[in-house]
């Protein structure tokens, strides 16, 4: 979910900004969820997380290294989005079916 920034209006702290994780279609908040103060959403530059990584990061996530460190990896089945197959490790079931 995206993180939105809100400015606390009439705050005792100068230019107090808070970050709130919300669904994309969620209504803009008007009240601080903890303090009850009035808030206003502010527009900021987006931050993108791209699907790339360095060679070192990719090497760390190789199947053999994950298994060696005790991890089990499940991957979503392309033919059934509610089914996950174990692709690395030997702990847990061969598949998880959420049906």
Secondary structure, 3 states (H helix, E strand, C coil): CEEEEEEECCCCCCCCEEEEEECCCCCCCCECCCCCCEEEEECCCCCCCCCCCCHHHHHHCCHHHHHHCCCCEEEEECCEEEEEEEEECCCCCCEEECC
